[in-house]
């Protein structure tokens, strides 16, 4: 019941928000540099420094993850985590 109400409220507000993917390097031994990789083509990057990056992409999450991980070294791929969130339009 509560989850249905929450889903309806989120549905009402989503048109005013942009879906973004958060890429976490918290467990990663090294953080890549965005400019030095083909990661730029994954989407519009709002934050691309530090241990948490934020990107808007027209790709679905699974496709975004695949594109992102393909450009990184195999040994760090399993240490990177992805989540979906929403940012308000400005």
N, C-alpha and C positions, 0 to 999 in steps of 0.2 A: 504494500500500500504506500509506504513512505517512498520507496524507490520509484514507483509510478509517478508520484507527485513531483519528485525531484527531476525525473526525466522530462516531464511536461514543462517545468520551469526552465530547465536548461534549453529545451527546444525553443522557447519563447525568446530567450536572450542570445542565442547563437548567431542570429543574423547581424547583431551589433558587435560581434567578436570575430576575430580571425583565428582559425585553428593553427597552432604552431606545434612543432616537435621540439622537445627538449632533449638534448644529447648530453649525457653525463659522463665525464671522464674521471669521476671520483676514485675509482679503483684502477685507473689506467696508469701504467708506469711512465708514459710520455703522452704529451698532448700535441697533436699535429698542428701545423700552421695552415690556415685556410687558403691563403694566397698561393702556397706552394703545392697545392693539390687540386685535382678536378672536383673537389667538394663544392666549389662555387656554383656549379651547375645544378646542384640539388634543390636550390630554392633561394628565397630572399632571406639573408641572414641578418638578424637583429643583434645578436651577440655571438661573437666567434672568437673570444679569448677566455682564458681561465678554464675552470673545471666544468662549467655548464654553458653550453651553447644553445641558442634559440633560433629556429628557422621556420619560416612559413614556406610550404611547398604544396604544389598541386598534386603531387604524388600521394598515393595511399601510404600509410605507415610502413607496411611490409616492403613496398617498392622503394621508399625513402631509405629504410634501413639497409636494403640490399645495395643500392647505389652508394650509400655512404661507406659501408663496410668494404666494398670492393676496392676502394682507393687506399685502404690502409693495410699495414703489415698484418699478416696472419696472426702473429703472436699477441697482438693487442685487441683483436676483434672481440674476443669473448669478455673483455673487461669493460666494454662500452655499453651503457644502458640508455634506452629510449623511452620517452613517455609523451603523451598528448596533453596539451593544455590550450587555453584560449586567452588571447589578449584583446582588450577593447580597441576598436578603431578610434583613431584620433582625428 
